[in-house]
């Protein structure tokens, strides 16, 4: 359940041909966008880890699940690994 004071951002996903809109916090939003960009570019976790310079996949799993408050250095690595700009990941 979301906190009353928590800022929510609208995002979407497609399932069974239908577009679903949901409100998520910023960590979940970045996780959704991470998965969307990864799938759009058909990238594997290994490719993102190698390109971004991550030491292992555990941080990517936490980001994907919206459980990680991403720091600037990891945001940079994630963008580098995905081959995208930070504005494509961030909701603001």
PDB file with one MODEL, atoms N, CA, C and O in Angstrom:
MODEL        1
ATOM      1  N   UNK A   1       0.834  -1.177   0.000  1.00  0.00           N
ATOM      2  CA  UNK A   1       0.000   0.000   0.000  1.00  0.00           C
ATOM      3  C   UNK A   1       0.882   1.245   0.000  1.00  0.00           C
ATOM      4  O   UNK A   1       1.881   1.304   0.717  1.00  0.00           O
ATOM      5  N   UNK A   2       0.516   2.225  -0.793  1.00  0.00           N
ATOM      6  CA  UNK A   2       1.286   3.457  -0.927  1.00  0.00           C
ATOM      7  C   UNK A   2       1.009   4.384   0.252  1.00  0.00           C
ATOM      8  O   UNK A   2      -0.110   4.442   0.764  1.00  0.00           O
ATOM      9  N   UNK A   3       2.045   5.109   0.675  1.00  0.00           N
ATOM     10  CA  UNK A   3       1.888   6.084   1.735  1.00  0.00           C
ATOM     11  C   UNK A   3       1.115   7.281   1.200  1.00  0.00           C
ATOM     12  O   UNK A   3       1.210   7.602   0.016  1.00  0.00           O
ATOM     13  N   UNK A   4       0.364   7.930   2.049  1.00  0.00           N
ATOM     14  CA  UNK A   4      -0.443   9.085   1.661  1.00  0.00           C
ATOM     15  C   UNK A   4       0.411  10.215   1.101  1.00  0.00           C
ATOM     16  O   UNK A   4       0.000  10.872   0.144  1.00  0.00           O
ATOM     17  N   UNK A   5       1.596  10.458   1.676  1.00  0.00           N
ATOM     18  CA  UNK A   5       2.428  11.578   1.261  1.00  0.00           C
ATOM     19  C   UNK A   5       3.368  11.221   0.115  1.00  0.00           C
ATOM     20  O   UNK A   5       4.077  12.087  -0.397  1.00  0.00           O
ATOM     21  N   UNK A   6       3.381   9.989  -0.280  1.00  0.00           N
ATOM     22  CA  UNK A   6       4.300   9.541  -1.319  1.00  0.00           C
ATOM     23  C   UNK A   6       3.846  10.022  -2.697  1.00  0.00           C
ATOM     24  O   UNK A   6       2.683   9.863  -3.069  1.00  0.00           O
ATOM     25  N   UNK A   7       4.779  10.611  -3.447  1.00  0.00           N
ATOM     26  CA  UNK A   7       4.484  11.095  -4.791  1.00  0.00           C
ATOM     27  C   UNK A   7       4.352   9.889  -5.711  1.00  0.00           C
ATOM     28  O   UNK A   7       5.216   9.013  -5.722  1.00  0.00           O
ATOM     29  N   UNK A   8       3.275   9.845  -6.478  1.00  0.00           N
ATOM     30  CA  UNK A   8       3.044   8.742  -7.395  1.00  0.00           C
ATOM     31  C   UNK A   8       3.152   9.217  -8.835  1.00  0.00           C
ATOM     32  O   UNK A   8       2.821  10.358  -9.157  1.00  0.00           O
ATOM     33  N   UNK A   9       3.618   8.327  -9.688  1.00  0.00           N
ATOM     34  CA  UNK A   9       3.789   8.615 -11.096  1.00  0.00           C
ATOM     35  C   UNK A   9       2.999   7.599 -11.905  1.00  0.00           C
ATOM     36  O   UNK A   9       2.939   6.420 -11.555  1.00  0.00           O
ATOM     37  N   UNK A  10       2.400   8.063 -12.983  1.00  0.00           N
ATOM     38  CA  UNK A  10       1.586   7.188 -13.827  1.00  0.00           C
ATOM     39  C   UNK A  10       2.483   6.499 -14.855  1.00  0.00           C
ATOM     40  O   UNK A  10       3.306   7.145 -15.504  1.00  0.00           O
ATOM     41  N   UNK A  11       2.319   5.213 -14.993  1.00  0.00           N
ATOM     42  CA  UNK A  11       3.024   4.451 -16.019  1.00  0.00           C
ATOM     43  C   UNK A  11       2.068   3.403 -16.570  1.00  0.00           C
ATOM     44  O   UNK A  11       0.933   3.280 -16.108  1.00  0.00           O
ATOM     45  N   UNK A  12       2.522   2.671 -17.533  1.00  0.00           N
ATOM     46  CA  UNK A  12       1.648   1.684 -18.161  1.00  0.00           C
ATOM     47  C   UNK A  12       2.418   0.414 -18.493  1.00  0.00           C
ATOM     48  O   UNK A  12       3.649   0.403 -18.534  1.00  0.00           O
ATOM     49  N   UNK A  13       1.681  -0.631 -18.724  1.00  0.00           N
ATOM     50  CA  UNK A  13       2.239  -1.863 -19.254  1.00  0.00           C
ATOM     51  C   UNK A  13       1.172  -2.495 -20.137  1.00  0.00           C
ATOM     52  O   UNK A  13      -0.021  -2.230 -19.991  1.00  0.00           O
ATOM     53  N   UNK A  14       1.633  -3.335 -21.053  1.00  0.00           N
ATOM     54  CA  UNK A  14       0.718  -4.004 -21.978  1.00  0.00           C
ATOM     55  C   UNK A  14       0.681  -5.480 -21.621  1.00  0.00           C
ATOM     56  O   UNK A  14       1.718  -6.132 -21.499  1.00  0.00           O
ATOM     57  N   UNK A  15      -0.527  -5.993 -21.458  1.00  0.00           N
ATOM     58  CA  UNK A  15      -0.703  -7.405 -21.144  1.00  0.00           C
ATOM     59  C   UNK A  15      -1.887  -7.918 -21.949  1.00  0.00           C
ATOM     60  O   UNK A  15      -2.972  -7.337 -21.914  1.00  0.00           O
ATOM     61  N   UNK A  16      -1.670  -9.013 -22.678  1.00  0.00           N
ATOM     62  CA  UNK A  16      -2.710  -9.622 -23.510  1.00  0.00           C
ATOM     63  C   UNK A  16      -3.321  -8.625 -24.492  1.00  0.00           C
ATOM     64  O   UNK A  16      -4.518  -8.672 -24.779  1.00  0.00           O
ATOM     65  N   UNK A  17      -2.485  -7.725 -25.000  1.00  0.00           N
ATOM     66  CA  UNK A  17      -2.951  -6.761 -25.984  1.00  0.00           C
ATOM     67  C   UNK A  17      -3.653  -5.542 -25.422  1.00  0.00           C
ATOM     68  O   UNK A  17      -4.069  -4.667 -26.183  1.00  0.00           O
ATOM     69  N   UNK A  18      -3.797  -5.463 -24.097  1.00  0.00           N
ATOM     70  CA  UNK A  18      -4.460  -4.330 -23.453  1.00  0.00           C
ATOM     71  C   UNK A  18      -3.435  -3.486 -22.701  1.00  0.00           C
ATOM     72  O   UNK A  18      -2.519  -4.016 -22.072  1.00  0.00           O
ATOM     73  N   UNK A  19      -3.599  -2.182 -22.776  1.00  0.00           N
ATOM     74  CA  UNK A  19      -2.734  -1.265 -22.047  1.00  0.00           C
ATOM     75  C   UNK A  19      -3.359  -0.972 -20.692  1.00  0.00           C
ATOM     76  O   UNK A  19      -4.524  -0.584 -20.604  1.00  0.00           O
ATOM     77  N   UNK A  20      -2.575  -1.162 -19.638  1.00  0.00           N
ATOM     78  CA  UNK A  20      -3.025  -0.929 -18.266  1.00  0.00           C
ATOM     79  C   UNK A  20      -2.223   0.239 -17.687  1.00  0.00           C
ATOM     80  O   UNK A  20      -0.994   0.238 -17.752  1.00  0.00           O
ATOM     81  N   UNK A  21      -2.906   1.224 -17.127  1.00  0.00           N
ATOM     82  CA  UNK A  21      -2.261   2.356 -16.491  1.00  0.00           C
ATOM     83  C   UNK A  21      -2.306   2.175 -14.982  1.00  0.00           C
ATOM     84  O   UNK A  21      -3.338   1.814 -14.416  1.00  0.00           O
ATOM     85  N   UNK A  22      -1.170   2.430 -14.339  1.00  0.00           N
ATOM     86  CA  UNK A  22      -1.079   2.282 -12.889  1.00  0.00           C
ATOM     87  C   UNK A  22      -0.281   3.445 -12.299  1.00  0.00           C
ATOM     88  O   UNK A  22       0.508   4.081 -12.998  1.00  0.00           O
ATOM     89  N   UNK A  23      -0.489   3.715 -11.028  1.00  0.00           N
ATOM     90  CA  UNK A  23       0.280   4.712 -10.290  1.00  0.00           C
ATOM     91  C   UNK A  23       1.331   3.992  -9.448  1.00  0.00           C
ATOM     92  O   UNK A  23       1.029   3.035  -8.734  1.00  0.00           O
ATOM     93  N   UNK A  24       2.573   4.472  -9.547  1.00  0.00           N
ATOM     94  CA  UNK A  24       3.677   3.833  -8.823  1.00  0.00           C
ATOM     95  C   UNK A  24       4.560   4.912  -8.203  1.00  0.00           C
ATOM     96  O   UNK A  24       4.524   6.069  -8.622  1.00  0.00           O
ATOM     97  N   UNK A  25       5.352   4.528  -7.202  1.00  0.00           N
ATOM     98  CA  UNK A  25       6.318   5.463  -6.637  1.00  0.00           C
ATOM     99  C   UNK A  25       7.525   5.535  -7.576  1.00  0.00           C
ATOM    100  O   UNK A  25       7.584   4.780  -8.547  1.00  0.00           O
ATOM    101  N   UNK A  26       8.476   6.413  -7.315  1.00  0.00           N
ATOM    102  CA  UNK A  26       9.574   6.621  -8.256  1.00  0.00           C
ATOM    103  C   UNK A  26      10.461   5.384  -8.424  1.00  0.00           C
ATOM    104  O   UNK A  26      10.976   5.143  -9.517  1.00  0.00           O
ATOM    105  N   UNK A  27      10.647   4.597  -7.359  1.00  0.00           N
ATOM    106  CA  UNK A  27      11.473   3.382  -7.477  1.00  0.00           C
ATOM    107  C   UNK A  27      10.798   2.371  -8.393  1.00  0.00           C
ATOM    108  O   UNK A  27      11.454   1.753  -9.232  1.00  0.00           O
ATOM    109  N   UNK A  28       9.504   2.205  -8.236  1.00  0.00           N
ATOM    110  CA  UNK A  28       8.760   1.277  -9.088  1.00  0.00           C
ATOM    111  C   UNK A  28       8.722   1.783 -10.536  1.00  0.00           C
ATOM    112  O   UNK A  28       8.794   0.998 -11.481  1.00  0.00           O
ATOM    113  N   UNK A  29       8.606   3.108 -10.691  1.00  0.00           N
ATOM    114  CA  UNK A  29       8.587   3.698 -12.028  1.00  0.00           C
ATOM    115  C   UNK A  29       9.885   3.394 -12.768  1.00  0.00           C
ATOM    116  O   UNK A  29       9.861   2.978 -13.926  1.00  0.00           O
ATOM    117  N   UNK A  30      11.008   3.601 -12.105  1.00  0.00           N
ATOM    118  CA  UNK A  30      12.302   3.319 -12.723  1.00  0.00           C
ATOM    119  C   UNK A  30      12.401   1.838 -13.064  1.00  0.00           C
ATOM    120  O   UNK A  30      12.939   1.483 -14.112  1.00  0.00           O
ATOM    121  N   UNK A  31      11.891   0.975 -12.199  1.00  0.00           N
ATOM    122  CA  UNK A  31      11.877  -0.461 -12.482  1.00  0.00           C
ATOM    123  C   UNK A  31      11.051  -0.801 -13.709  1.00  0.00           C
ATOM    124  O   UNK A  31      11.474  -1.603 -14.541  1.00  0.00           O
ATOM    125  N   UNK A  32       9.867  -0.192 -13.830  1.00  0.00           N
ATOM    126  CA  UNK A  32       9.026  -0.412 -15.009  1.00  0.00           C
ATOM    127  C   UNK A  32       9.732   0.057 -16.277  1.00  0.00           C
ATOM    128  O   UNK A  32       9.761  -0.653 -17.283  1.00  0.00           O
ATOM    129  N   UNK A  33      10.302   1.261 -16.216  1.00  0.00           N
ATOM    130  CA  UNK A  33      10.979   1.799 -17.397  1.00  0.00           C
ATOM    131  C   UNK A  33      12.204   0.965 -17.752  1.00  0.00           C
ATOM    132  O   UNK A  33      12.494   0.766 -18.932  1.00  0.00           O
ATOM    133  N   UNK A  34      12.925   0.476 -16.748  1.00  0.00           N
ATOM    134  CA  UNK A  34      14.077  -0.394 -16.980  1.00  0.00           C
ATOM    135  C   UNK A  34      13.654  -1.615 -17.789  1.00  0.00           C
ATOM    136  O   UNK A  34      14.292  -1.955 -18.786  1.00  0.00           O
ATOM    137  N   UNK A  35      12.592  -2.265 -17.368  1.00  0.00           N
ATOM    138  CA  UNK A  35      12.110  -3.462 -18.059  1.00  0.00           C
ATOM    139  C   UNK A  35      11.618  -3.121 -19.464  1.00  0.00           C
ATOM    140  O   UNK A  35      11.889  -3.858 -20.412  1.00  0.00           O
ATOM    141  N   UNK A  36      10.896  -2.008 -19.602  1.00  0.00           N
ATOM    142  CA  UNK A  36      10.390  -1.618 -20.915  1.00  0.00           C
ATOM    143  C   UNK A  36      11.525  -1.349 -21.898  1.00  0.00           C
ATOM    144  O   UNK A  36      11.495  -1.837 -23.028  1.00  0.00           O
ATOM    145  N   UNK A  37      12.523  -0.580 -21.477  1.00  0.00           N
ATOM    146  CA  UNK A  37      13.645  -0.261 -22.359  1.00  0.00           C
ATOM    147  C   UNK A  37      14.453  -1.511 -22.667  1.00  0.00           C
ATOM    148  O   UNK A  37      14.865  -1.719 -23.808  1.00  0.00           O
ATOM    149  N   UNK A  38      14.683  -2.345 -21.656  1.00  0.00           N
ATOM    150  CA  UNK A  38      15.415  -3.610 -21.855  1.00  0.00           C
ATOM    151  C   UNK A  38      14.719  -4.463 -22.906  1.00  0.00           C
ATOM    152  O   UNK A  38      15.370  -5.007 -23.799  1.00  0.00           O
ATOM    153  N   UNK A  39      13.401  -4.582 -22.805  1.00  0.00           N
ATOM    154  CA  UNK A  39      12.643  -5.398 -23.753  1.00  0.00           C
ATOM    155  C   UNK A  39      12.582  -4.760 -25.137  1.00  0.00           C
ATOM    156  O   UNK A  39      12.689  -5.460 -26.144  1.00  0.00           O
ATOM    157  N   UNK A  40      12.411  -3.433 -25.200  1.00  0.00           N
ATOM    158  CA  UNK A  40      12.379  -2.734 -26.486  1.00  0.00           C
ATOM    159  C   UNK A  40      13.677  -2.930 -27.261  1.00  0.00           C
ATOM    160  O   UNK A  40      13.666  -3.101 -28.480  1.00  0.00           O
ATOM    161  N   UNK A  41      14.798  -2.901 -26.536  1.00  0.00           N
ATOM    162  CA  UNK A  41      16.107  -3.025 -27.177  1.00  0.00           C
ATOM    163  C   UNK A  41      16.596  -4.474 -27.227  1.00  0.00           C
ATOM    164  O   UNK A  41      17.686  -4.759 -27.724  1.00  0.00           O
ATOM    165  N   UNK A  42      15.762  -5.387 -26.699  1.00  0.00           N
ATOM    166  CA  UNK A  42      16.082  -6.823 -26.713  1.00  0.00           C
ATOM    167  C   UNK A  42      17.459  -7.106 -26.096  1.00  0.00           C
ATOM    168  O   UNK A  42      18.285  -7.804 -26.683  1.00  0.00           O
ATOM    169  N   UNK A  43      17.684  -6.548 -24.902  1.00  0.00           N
ATOM    170  CA  UNK A  43      18.962  -6.704 -24.210  1.00  0.00           C
ATOM    171  C   UNK A  43      18.867  -7.781 -23.134  1.00  0.00           C
ATOM    172  O   UNK A  43      17.821  -7.960 -22.510  1.00  0.00           O
ATOM    173  N   UNK A  44      19.952  -8.480 -22.931  1.00  0.00           N
ATOM    174  CA  UNK A  44      20.019  -9.460 -21.851  1.00  0.00           C
ATOM    175  C   UNK A  44      20.622  -8.792 -20.613  1.00  0.00           C
ATOM    176  O   UNK A  44      21.261  -7.744 -20.708  1.00  0.00           O
ATOM    177  N   UNK A  45      20.410  -9.414 -19.457  1.00  0.00           N
ATOM    178  CA  UNK A  45      21.016  -8.893 -18.231  1.00  0.00           C
ATOM    179  C   UNK A  45      22.535  -8.902 -18.340  1.00  0.00           C
ATOM    180  O   UNK A  45      23.199  -7.982 -17.863  1.00  0.00           O
ATOM    181  N   UNK A  46      23.079  -9.923 -18.957  1.00  0.00           N
ATOM    182  CA  UNK A  46      24.537 -10.022 -19.103  1.00  0.00           C
ATOM    183  C   UNK A  46      25.082  -8.841 -19.906  1.00  0.00           C
ATOM    184  O   UNK A  46      26.130  -8.289 -19.568  1.00  0.00           O
ATOM    185  N   UNK A  47      24.373  -8.456 -20.967  1.00  0.00           N
ATOM    186  CA  UNK A  47      24.796  -7.321 -21.785  1.00  0.00           C
ATOM    187  C   UNK A  47      24.755  -6.028 -20.983  1.00  0.00           C
ATOM    188  O   UNK A  47      25.682  -5.222 -21.056  1.00  0.00           O
ATOM    189  N   UNK A  48      23.687  -5.828 -20.220  1.00  0.00           N
ATOM    190  CA  UNK A  48      23.552  -4.610 -19.417  1.00  0.00           C
ATOM    191  C   UNK A  48      24.633  -4.560 -18.341  1.00  0.00           C
ATOM    192  O   UNK A  48      25.222  -3.507 -18.099  1.00  0.00           O
ATOM    193  N   UNK A  49      24.892  -5.691 -17.700  1.00  0.00           N
ATOM    194  CA  UNK A  49      25.943  -5.764 -16.674  1.00  0.00           C
ATOM    195  C   UNK A  49      27.296  -5.414 -17.274  1.00  0.00           C
ATOM    196  O   UNK A  49      28.056  -4.638 -16.696  1.00  0.00           O
ATOM    197  N   UNK A  50      27.593  -5.984 -18.425  1.00  0.00           N
ATOM    198  CA  UNK A  50      28.894  -5.755 -19.073  1.00  0.00           C
ATOM    199  C   UNK A  50      29.043  -4.309 -19.523  1.00  0.00           C
ATOM    200  O   UNK A  50      30.057  -3.671 -19.241  1.00  0.00           O
ATOM    201  N   UNK A  51      28.032  -3.787 -20.226  1.00  0.00           N
ATOM    202  CA  UNK A  51      28.086  -2.408 -20.725  1.00  0.00           C
ATOM    203  C   UNK A  51      28.122  -1.394 -19.595  1.00  0.00           C
ATOM    204  O   UNK A  51      28.850  -0.403 -19.662  1.00  0.00           O
ATOM    205  N   UNK A  52      27.335  -1.644 -18.556  1.00  0.00           N
ATOM    206  CA  UNK A  52      27.219  -0.689 -17.457  1.00  0.00           C
ATOM    207  C   UNK A  52      28.321  -0.775 -16.430  1.00  0.00           C
ATOM    208  O   UNK A  52      28.542   0.176 -15.681  1.00  0.00           O
ATOM    209  N   UNK A  53      29.017  -1.896 -16.379  1.00  0.00           N
ATOM    210  CA  UNK A  53      30.088  -2.060 -15.404  1.00  0.00           C
ATOM    211  C   UNK A  53      29.605  -2.486 -14.032  1.00  0.00           C
ATOM    212  O   UNK A  53      30.255  -2.196 -13.027  1.00  0.00           O
ATOM    213  N   UNK A  54      28.470  -3.171 -13.979  1.00  0.00           N
ATOM    214  CA  UNK A  54      27.986  -3.703 -12.702  1.00  0.00           C
ATOM    215  C   UNK A  54      28.799  -4.934 -12.321  1.00  0.00           C
ATOM    216  O   UNK A  54      29.278  -5.659 -13.193  1.00  0.00           O
ATOM    217  N   UNK A  55      28.953  -5.170 -11.028  1.00  0.00           N
ATOM    218  CA  UNK A  55      29.705  -6.335 -10.574  1.00  0.00           C
ATOM    219  C   UNK A  55      28.867  -7.610 -10.595  1.00  0.00           C
ATOM    220  O   UNK A  55      29.411  -8.706 -10.730  1.00  0.00           O
ATOM    221  N   UNK A  56      27.527  -7.474 -10.460  1.00  0.00           N
ATOM    222  CA  UNK A  56      26.639  -8.647 -10.528  1.00  0.00           C
ATOM    223  C   UNK A  56      25.213  -8.195 -10.837  1.00  0.00           C
ATOM    224  O   UNK A  56      24.934  -7.000 -10.932  1.00  0.00           O
ATOM    225  N   UNK A  57      24.332  -9.155 -10.990  1.00  0.00           N
ATOM    226  CA  UNK A  57      22.958  -8.869 -11.401  1.00  0.00           C
ATOM    227  C   UNK A  57      22.026  -8.528 -10.241  1.00  0.00           C
ATOM    228  O   UNK A  57      20.883  -8.139 -10.481  1.00  0.00           O
ATOM    229  N   UNK A  58      22.468  -8.658  -9.010  1.00  0.00           N
ATOM    230  CA  UNK A  58      21.551  -8.464  -7.878  1.00  0.00           C
ATOM    231  C   UNK A  58      20.979  -7.052  -7.826  1.00  0.00           C
ATOM    232  O   UNK A  58      19.803  -6.876  -7.506  1.00  0.00           O
ATOM    233  N   UNK A  59      21.787  -6.049  -8.135  1.00  0.00           N
ATOM    234  CA  UNK A  59      21.266  -4.675  -8.109  1.00  0.00           C
ATOM    235  C   UNK A  59      20.235  -4.472  -9.209  1.00  0.00           C
ATOM    236  O   UNK A  59      19.258  -3.749  -9.010  1.00  0.00           O
ATOM    237  N   UNK A  60      20.436  -5.097 -10.368  1.00  0.00           N
ATOM    238  CA  UNK A  60      19.462  -4.984 -11.451  1.00  0.00           C
ATOM    239  C   UNK A  60      18.137  -5.608 -11.057  1.00  0.00           C
ATOM    240  O   UNK A  60      17.076  -5.095 -11.413  1.00  0.00           O
ATOM    241  N   UNK A  61      18.191  -6.699 -10.332  1.00  0.00           N
ATOM    242  CA  UNK A  61      16.967  -7.348  -9.856  1.00  0.00           C
ATOM    243  C   UNK A  61      16.223  -6.446  -8.886  1.00  0.00           C
ATOM    244  O   UNK A  61      14.999  -6.335  -8.960  1.00  0.00           O
ATOM    245  N   UNK A  62      16.949  -5.794  -7.970  1.00  0.00           N
ATOM    246  CA  UNK A  62      16.312  -4.882  -7.010  1.00  0.00           C
ATOM    247  C   UNK A  62      15.724  -3.664  -7.723  1.00  0.00           C
ATOM    248  O   UNK A  62      14.638  -3.206  -7.366  1.00  0.00           O
ATOM    249  N   UNK A  63      16.427  -3.137  -8.723  1.00  0.00           N
ATOM    250  CA  UNK A  63      15.904  -2.001  -9.492  1.00  0.00           C
ATOM    251  C   UNK A  63      14.652  -2.428 -10.241  1.00  0.00           C
ATOM    252  O   UNK A  63      13.644  -1.723 -10.217  1.00  0.00           O
ATOM    253  N   UNK A  64      14.707  -3.571 -10.902  1.00  0.00           N
ATOM    254  CA  UNK A  64      13.572  -4.086 -11.669  1.00  0.00           C
ATOM    255  C   UNK A  64      12.334  -4.248 -10.792  1.00  0.00           C
ATOM    256  O   UNK A  64      11.221  -3.959 -11.231  1.00  0.00           O
ATOM    257  N   UNK A  65      12.519  -4.702  -9.570  1.00  0.00           N
ATOM    258  CA  UNK A  65      11.406  -4.945  -8.655  1.00  0.00           C
ATOM    259  C   UNK A  65      10.968  -3.703  -7.882  1.00  0.00           C
ATOM    260  O   UNK A  65      10.048  -3.775  -7.068  1.00  0.00           O
ATOM    261  N   UNK A  66      11.622  -2.561  -8.131  1.00  0.00           N
ATOM    262  CA  UNK A  66      11.254  -1.323  -7.443  1.00  0.00           C
ATOM    263  C   UNK A  66      11.637  -1.322  -5.983  1.00  0.00           C
ATOM    264  O   UNK A  66      11.005  -0.634  -5.182  1.00  0.00           O
ATOM    265  N   UNK A  67      12.655  -2.074  -5.618  1.00  0.00           N
ATOM    266  CA  UNK A  67      13.078  -2.193  -4.219  1.00  0.00           C
ATOM    267  C   UNK A  67      14.366  -1.435  -3.929  1.00  0.00           C
ATOM    268  O   UNK A  67      14.891  -1.518  -2.819  1.00  0.00           O
ATOM    269  N   UNK A  68      14.884  -0.696  -4.909  1.00  0.00           N
ATOM    270  CA  UNK A  68      16.187  -0.049  -4.757  1.00  0.00           C
ATOM    271  C   UNK A  68      16.065   1.450  -5.005  1.00  0.00           C
ATOM    272  O   UNK A  68      15.617   1.874  -6.071  1.00  0.00           O
ATOM    273  N   UNK A  69      16.462   2.247  -4.026  1.00  0.00           N
ATOM    274  CA  UNK A  69      16.533   3.697  -4.213  1.00  0.00           C
ATOM    275  C   UNK A  69      17.832   3.968  -4.961  1.00  0.00           C
ATOM    276  O   UNK A  69      18.912   4.000  -4.370  1.00  0.00           O
ATOM    277  N   UNK A  70      17.711   4.160  -6.250  1.00  0.00           N
ATOM    278  CA  UNK A  70      18.879   4.225  -7.125  1.00  0.00           C
ATOM    279  C   UNK A  70      19.704   5.478  -6.854  1.00  0.00           C
ATOM    280  O   UNK A  70      19.163   6.575  -6.709  1.00  0.00           O
ATOM    281  N   UNK A  71      21.020   5.298  -6.787  1.00  0.00           N
ATOM    282  CA  UNK A  71      21.938   6.401  -6.573  1.00  0.00           C
ATOM    283  C   UNK A  71      22.493   6.848  -7.922  1.00  0.00           C
ATOM    284  O   UNK A  71      22.377   6.130  -8.916  1.00  0.00           O
ATOM    285  N   UNK A  72      23.088   8.019  -7.952  1.00  0.00           N
ATOM    286  CA  UNK A  72      23.552   8.622  -9.195  1.00  0.00           C
ATOM    287  C   UNK A  72      24.519   7.725  -9.955  1.00  0.00           C
ATOM    288  O   UNK A  72      24.405   7.589 -11.173  1.00  0.00           O
ATOM    289  N   UNK A  73      25.460   7.115  -9.262  1.00  0.00           N
ATOM    290  CA  UNK A  73      26.434   6.268  -9.958  1.00  0.00           C
ATOM    291  C   UNK A  73      25.771   5.046 -10.582  1.00  0.00           C
ATOM    292  O   UNK A  73      26.150   4.633 -11.678  1.00  0.00           O
ATOM    293  N   UNK A  74      24.794   4.467  -9.905  1.00  0.00           N
ATOM    294  CA  UNK A  74      24.091   3.316 -10.473  1.00  0.00           C
ATOM    295  C   UNK A  74      23.134   3.734 -11.586  1.00  0.00           C
ATOM    296  O   UNK A  74      22.915   2.973 -12.528  1.00  0.00           O
ATOM    297  N   UNK A  75      22.563   4.930 -11.488  1.00  0.00           N
ATOM    298  CA  UNK A  75      21.730   5.447 -12.568  1.00  0.00           C
ATOM    299  C   UNK A  75      22.574   5.614 -13.829  1.00  0.00           C
ATOM    300  O   UNK A  75      22.145   5.256 -14.926  1.00  0.00           O
ATOM    301  N   UNK A  76      23.773   6.157 -13.663  1.00  0.00           N
ATOM    302  CA  UNK A  76      24.698   6.320 -14.785  1.00  0.00           C
ATOM    303  C   UNK A  76      25.029   4.962 -15.411  1.00  0.00           C
ATOM    304  O   UNK A  76      24.980   4.810 -16.632  1.00  0.00           O
ATOM    305  N   UNK A  77      25.362   3.982 -14.578  1.00  0.00           N
ATOM    306  CA  UNK A  77      25.689   2.640 -15.069  1.00  0.00           C
ATOM    307  C   UNK A  77      24.500   2.003 -15.786  1.00  0.00           C
ATOM    308  O   UNK A  77      24.658   1.360 -16.824  1.00  0.00           O
ATOM    309  N   UNK A  78      23.315   2.191 -15.221  1.00  0.00           N
ATOM    310  CA  UNK A  78      22.113   1.611 -15.820  1.00  0.00           C
ATOM    311  C   UNK A  78      21.849   2.229 -17.194  1.00  0.00           C
ATOM    312  O   UNK A  78      21.544   1.515 -18.150  1.00  0.00           O
ATOM    313  N   UNK A  79      21.965   3.539 -17.291  1.00  0.00           N
ATOM    314  CA  UNK A  79      21.763   4.212 -18.581  1.00  0.00           C
ATOM    315  C   UNK A  79      22.818   3.772 -19.591  1.00  0.00           C
ATOM    316  O   UNK A  79      22.510   3.550 -20.762  1.00  0.00           O
ATOM    317  N   UNK A  80      24.031   3.650 -19.144  1.00  0.00           N
ATOM    318  CA  UNK A  80      25.110   3.188 -20.015  1.00  0.00           C
ATOM    319  C   UNK A  80      24.841   1.762 -20.490  1.00  0.00           C
ATOM    320  O   UNK A  80      25.033   1.446 -21.664  1.00  0.00           O
ATOM    321  N   UNK A  81      24.402   0.917 -19.586  1.00  0.00           N
ATOM    322  CA  UNK A  81      24.102  -0.474 -19.927  1.00  0.00           C
ATOM    323  C   UNK A  81      22.932  -0.612 -20.874  1.00  0.00           C
ATOM    324  O   UNK A  81      22.933  -1.480 -21.747  1.00  0.00           O
ATOM    325  N   UNK A  82      21.917   0.251 -20.705  1.00  0.00           N
ATOM    326  CA  UNK A  82      20.740   0.212 -21.569  1.00  0.00           C
ATOM    327  C   UNK A  82      20.932   0.998 -22.857  1.00  0.00           C
ATOM    328  O   UNK A  82      20.188   0.813 -23.820  1.00  0.00           O
ATOM    329  N   UNK A  83      21.934   1.876 -22.872  1.00  0.00           N
ATOM    330  CA  UNK A  83      22.148   2.724 -24.037  1.00  0.00           C
ATOM    331  C   UNK A  83      21.056   3.763 -24.164  1.00  0.00           C
ATOM    332  O   UNK A  83      20.543   4.001 -25.257  1.00  0.00           O
ATOM    333  N   UNK A  84      20.692   4.392 -23.038  1.00  0.00           N
ATOM    334  CA  UNK A  84      19.615   5.387 -23.048  1.00  0.00           C
ATOM    335  C   UNK A  84      20.037   6.598 -22.223  1.00  0.00           C
ATOM    336  O   UNK A  84      21.078   6.589 -21.566  1.00  0.00           O
ATOM    337  N   UNK A  85      19.211   7.637 -22.270  1.00  0.00           N
ATOM    338  CA  UNK A  85      19.423   8.839 -21.465  1.00  0.00           C
ATOM    339  C   UNK A  85      18.690   8.681 -20.140  1.00  0.00           C
ATOM    340  O   UNK A  85      17.728   7.920 -20.039  1.00  0.00           O
ATOM    341  N   UNK A  86      19.150   9.400 -19.134  1.00  0.00           N
ATOM    342  CA  UNK A  86      18.491   9.326 -17.823  1.00  0.00           C
ATOM    343  C   UNK A  86      17.050   9.814 -17.902  1.00  0.00           C
ATOM    344  O   UNK A  86      16.204   9.358 -17.133  1.00  0.00           O
ATOM    345  N   UNK A  87      16.759  10.727 -18.811  1.00  0.00           N
ATOM    346  CA  UNK A  87      15.397  11.246 -18.950  1.00  0.00           C
ATOM    347  C   UNK A  87      14.421  10.165 -19.425  1.00  0.00           C
ATOM    348  O   UNK A  87      13.211  10.305 -19.251  1.00  0.00           O
ATOM    349  N   UNK A  88      14.940   9.093 -20.022  1.00  0.00           N
ATOM    350  CA  UNK A  88      14.099   7.982 -20.441  1.00  0.00           C
ATOM    351  C   UNK A  88      13.727   7.082 -19.271  1.00  0.00           C
ATOM    352  O   UNK A  88      12.742   6.347 -19.344  1.00  0.00           O
ATOM    353  N   UNK A  89      14.504   7.132 -18.191  1.00  0.00           N
ATOM    354  CA  UNK A  89      14.255   6.305 -17.004  1.00  0.00           C
ATOM    355  C   UNK A  89      13.518   7.032 -15.896  1.00  0.00           C
ATOM    356  O   UNK A  89      12.711   6.438 -15.181  1.00  0.00           O
ATOM    357  N   UNK A  90      13.798   8.319 -15.755  1.00  0.00           N
ATOM    358  CA  UNK A  90      13.263   9.081 -14.635  1.00  0.00           C
ATOM    359  C   UNK A  90      11.899   9.675 -14.952  1.00  0.00           C
ATOM    360  O   UNK A  90      11.642  10.042 -16.098  1.00  0.00           O
ATOM    361  N   UNK A  91      11.031   9.775 -13.971  1.00  0.00           N
ATOM    362  CA  UNK A  91       9.681  10.304 -14.202  1.00  0.00           C
ATOM    363  C   UNK A  91       9.605  11.829 -14.170  1.00  0.00           C
ATOM    364  O   UNK A  91       8.521  12.394 -14.313  1.00  0.00           O
ATOM    365  N   UNK A  92      10.742  12.502 -13.985  1.00  0.00           N
ATOM    366  CA  UNK A  92      10.719  13.963 -13.879  1.00  0.00           C
ATOM    367  C   UNK A  92      11.822  14.564 -14.699  1.00  0.00           C
ATOM    368  O   UNK A  92      11.967  15.786 -14.737  1.00  0.00           O
TER     369      UNK A  92
ENDMDL
END
